[in-house]
Amino acid sequence: MKFRAAVLRSYEAPFALEEVMLSEGPADGEVVVRIAGCGMCRTDLAVRRSAGRSPLPAVLGHEGAGVVVETAGAATGLHVGDHVVLSFDSCGHCRACLGAAPAYCDSFAALNLFGGREERASRFTDAAGGALAPRWFGQSSFAEYATVPARNAVRVDPALPVELLGPLGCGFLTGAGAVLNSFGVVPGDTLAVFGAGAVGLAAVMAATAAGATTVAVDRNPERLALAERFQAVPLHAGASDLPARIRRLTDGGARHALDTTGDGALINDALRSLRPTGHLGLVARLHTALPLAPGTLDRGRSISHICEGDAVPGLLVPRLTALWQEGLFPFDQLIRTYPLADINEAEHDCDAGRVVKPVLIPEGSRD
């Protein structure tokens, strides 16, 4: 099977739209999906900063959505013509997977970031027959087609705009899941969100839908305006009395805080913004040591890392699409679409903060 994909050949090079090939059909338990749209996530771009850890050349992309065109094995639970959102890969049989925590799968890093399913690595090649790295997050969906384990694919209502749904499999899933799953936000709760990018704004929308009072912190005025549109109180990250302001706005301190920045100073501000027994969740990867100021973890405050919103994608993705249909999770307002051929422009706009969530549309995907 031949099709076009955006290939990254070196950590410094731009993406190149190339013809690639799957030398075999789907294995038992897999499906082939015609990609209608794929979100661009910061994790895709972080490959450049972690040069040498993720193998190249590769087709990245892990927020794909589209239509099933082929299935293999009776146990996939999917049929040709089903509309699906693709999410992260997991083994399905370790203790974490069996405990409904697939984001903490024993093989998560190997399957999603550092090499994938080695026994399938040789199937994915470029036009000259050169091997491409195994599937990124089980997808490699910066492409016209993707072959994925059926476990990674969540069936959705065909009436939904499938080309826009891909970010529900990772970025929006992470922010909303942190609020709805990790924190279990209920009406009357208070939440401070640090960083109003795709993950942070998804958290704001989910918190508003859940009935919480939310404060959003960022340095970008346009991002703060978006947060305010979604009913959060906007605060500039550079304010000298930021924790005190948040405590005043949340009647003594936020019950929950979510940091999407990985910035040590803001993480300390987030801890100072909490009420006693408050919880801070981190979703960004830390690249340096995190010194905590004295007293920040006093009085029962806690801090933890949250991966993929503690989500079971098959449960959370339908919940988020239902909220969207009710007008309570307007994630589409964060999206700007680009042709797949313009992937480098999308990356530049993402890096410059000109777009919250780029979504790449393969040519002819709506045919």
HELIX and SHEET records of a PDB file:
HELIX    1   1 ARG A   42  ALA A   46  1                                   5    
HELIX    2   2 ALA A   74  THR A   76  5                                   3    
HELIX    3   3 ARG A   95  LEU A   98  1                                   4    
HELIX    4   4 PRO A  102  TYR A  104  5                                   3    
HELIX    5   5 PHE A  108  ASN A  112  1                                   5    
HELIX    6   6 GLU A  118  ARG A  123  5                                   6    
HELIX    7   7 TRP A  136  GLY A  138  5                                   3    
HELIX    8   8 ALA A  150  ASN A  152  5                                   3    
HELIX    9   9 VAL A  162  LEU A  164  5                                   3    
HELIX   10  10 GLY A  166  GLY A  169  5                                   4    
HELIX   11  11 GLY A  171  GLY A  177  1                                   7    
HELIX   12  12 ALA A  178  SER A  182  3                                   5    
HELIX   13  13 ALA A  198  ALA A  210  1                                  13    
HELIX   14  14 PRO A  221  ARG A  229  1                                   9    
HELIX   15  15 LEU A  242  LEU A  249  1                                   8    
HELIX   16  16 GLY A  264  ARG A  272  1                                   9    
HELIX   17  17 GLU A  308  ASP A  310  5                                   3    
HELIX   18  18 PRO A  313  GLN A  325  1                                  13    
HELIX   19  19 PHE A  331  LEU A  334  5                                   4    
HELIX   20  20 LEU A  340  ASP A  342  5                                   3    
HELIX   21  21 ILE A  343  ASP A  351  1                                   9    
SHEET    1   A 4 ALA A  58  VAL A  59  0                                        
SHEET    2   A 4 LYS A   2  LEU A   8 -1                                        
SHEET    3   A 4 ALA A  16  LEU A  22 -1                                        
SHEET    4   A 4 PHE A 124  ASP A 126 -1                                        
SHEET    1   B 5 TYR A 145  PRO A 149  0                                        
SHEET    2   B 5 GLU A  30  GLY A  39 -1                                        
SHEET    3   B 5 GLU A  63  THR A  71 -1                                        
SHEET    4   B 5 HIS A  83  LEU A  86 -1                                        
SHEET    5   B 5 ALA A 153  VAL A 156 -1                                        
SHEET    1   C 4 TYR A 145  PRO A 149  0                                        
SHEET    2   C 4 GLU A  30  GLY A  39 -1                                        
SHEET    3   C 4 LYS A 357  ILE A 361 -1                                        
SHEET    4   C 4 ILE A 335  PRO A 339  1                                        
SHEET    1   D 6 VAL A 233  HIS A 236  0                                        
SHEET    2   D 6 THR A 213  ASP A 218  1                                        
SHEET    3   D 6 THR A 190  PHE A 194  1                                        
SHEET    4   D 6 ALA A 254  ASP A 259  1                                        
SHEET    5   D 6 LEU A 274  LEU A 282  1                                        
SHEET    6   D 6 SER A 302  HIS A 305  1                                        
END                                                                             
